[in-house]
Amino acid sequence: MVTMVTDVTIRGISDEVYNEFSAEARKQNRAIGEVATDAMRIYLERMYPPEQKIHTVSYVDELRLSKRDLEEFGQLVVFRYIEHFIIEDDVDLETFERYIARIEYCERLEVPRHFPKIYAYSKCSHCEQVIRRE
């Protein structure tokens, strides 16, 4: 099997962490790219174990999801680039946790009034507005 290799520049890494990381790579007599690839793989496996297939829904103007919608699909989903994402009032925290992996780059997310706002934010990345319906 041929493995593709990508050259990248990563900005914003702490000097302290980078120095420790590169020193560890040298101790193991390995290239820093090889060790970084291993670290990224471990991170991804920890976030999403191989037995959990993650699906993606993206680039939708408006999306309304009910508890029934999530349960019928029955698998983890990442939602990306949704302009107006509405989680219906019947969705409880357990269902939200079980089926929604992440919400990314959403302009407006509306969650039920019984959701702690910080809980909704814990699943969000680069979401402009999170609103809890009153």
C-alpha positions in Angstrom: 0.0 0.0 0.0 1.3 3.4 -1.0 0.9 6.2 1.6 0.5 9.7 0.4 2.5 12.3 2.3 1.5 16.0 2.6 3.9 18.8 3.6 2.2 21.3 5.9 3.0 24.4 7.9 1.2 24.6 11.2 1.0 28.0 13.0 0.2 28.6 16.6 1.9 25.6 18.3 3.2 26.4 21.7 7.0 26.6 21.7 7.2 24.5 24.9 5.0 21.7 23.5 6.8 21.7 20.1 10.2 21.6 21.8 9.1 18.6 24.0 7.5 16.9 21.0 10.5 17.3 18.7 12.9 16.2 21.5 10.8 13.0 22.0 10.9 12.3 18.2 14.7 12.6 18.3 14.9 10.3 21.3 13.0 7.7 19.3 15.1 8.4 16.2 12.0 9.2 14.2 11.1 12.1 11.9 8.8 14.7 13.6 6.3 14.2 10.7 6.0 10.5 11.5 5.4 11.1 15.2 2.9 13.9 14.4 1.0 11.6 12.1 0.8 9.0 14.8 -0.4 11.6 17.3 -3.1 12.8 14.9 -4.2 9.3 14.2 -4.4 8.6 18.0 -6.4 11.8 18.5 -8.9 10.9 15.8 -9.4 7.3 17.1 -10.0 8.7 20.6 -12.5 11.2 19.3 -14.2 8.7 17.0 -13.5 5.0 17.7 -13.3 2.9 14.5 -16.5 1.1 15.3 -18.4 4.4 15.2 -19.0 5.5 11.7 -19.5 9.3 11.5 -21.8 10.8 8.9 -21.7 14.4 7.7 -24.6 16.7 6.7 -23.4 19.9 5.2 -24.2 23.0 3.2 -27.9 23.3 4.1 -29.8 26.6 4.4 -32.2 25.5 7.1 -32.4 22.2 9.0 -34.9 21.1 11.6 -34.2 18.0 13.6 -36.5 16.1 15.9 -35.8 13.3 18.3 -37.5 11.0 15.9 -35.2 12.1 13.0 -32.1 11.4 15.0 -33.3 8.0 16.4 -34.5 6.8 13.0 -31.1 7.5 11.5 -29.4 6.0 14.6 -25.8 7.0 13.9 -23.4 9.8 14.8 -23.6 12.9 12.6 -21.4 16.0 12.1 -23.3 19.0 10.9 -21.3 21.6 9.0 -22.1 24.8 7.2 -25.8 24.9 8.2 -27.1 28.5 8.0 -30.1 28.0 10.4 -30.0 24.8 12.4 -33.0 24.1 14.7 -33.0 21.3 17.3 -36.7 20.7 18.1 -38.0 20.8 21.6 -38.5 17.0 21.8 -34.8 16.4 21.6 -33.4 15.6 25.1 -29.8 15.9 26.2 -29.3 12.1 26.0 -30.4 12.0 22.3 -28.3 15.1 21.5 -25.2 13.4 23.0 -25.8 10.1 21.4 -26.4 11.2 17.8 -24.7 14.6 17.3 -21.0 14.4 17.1 -20.2 18.1 16.3 -21.8 21.2 14.9 -19.3 23.3 12.9 -19.6 26.6 11.0 -23.2 27.1 11.7 -24.5 30.6 11.5 -27.5 30.2 13.8 -28.2 27.3 16.1 -31.4 27.1 18.0 -31.7 24.6 20.9 -34.7 23.7 23.2 -35.3 25.8 26.3 -34.3 22.8 28.5 -30.7 22.7 27.1 -28.0 24.4 29.1 -26.5 26.9 26.7 -23.0 25.8 27.6 -23.9 22.2 26.8 -24.9 23.2 23.2 -21.6 25.2 22.9 -19.7 22.1 23.9 -20.6 20.5 20.6 -20.0 23.6 18.5 -17.0 24.9 16.6 -17.0 28.2 14.8 -20.8 28.7 15.3 -21.8 32.4 15.1 -24.9 32.3 17.3 -26.4 29.8 19.7 -29.9 30.6 20.9 -31.9 28.8 23.5 -35.6 29.2 22.8 -37.5 30.7 25.7 
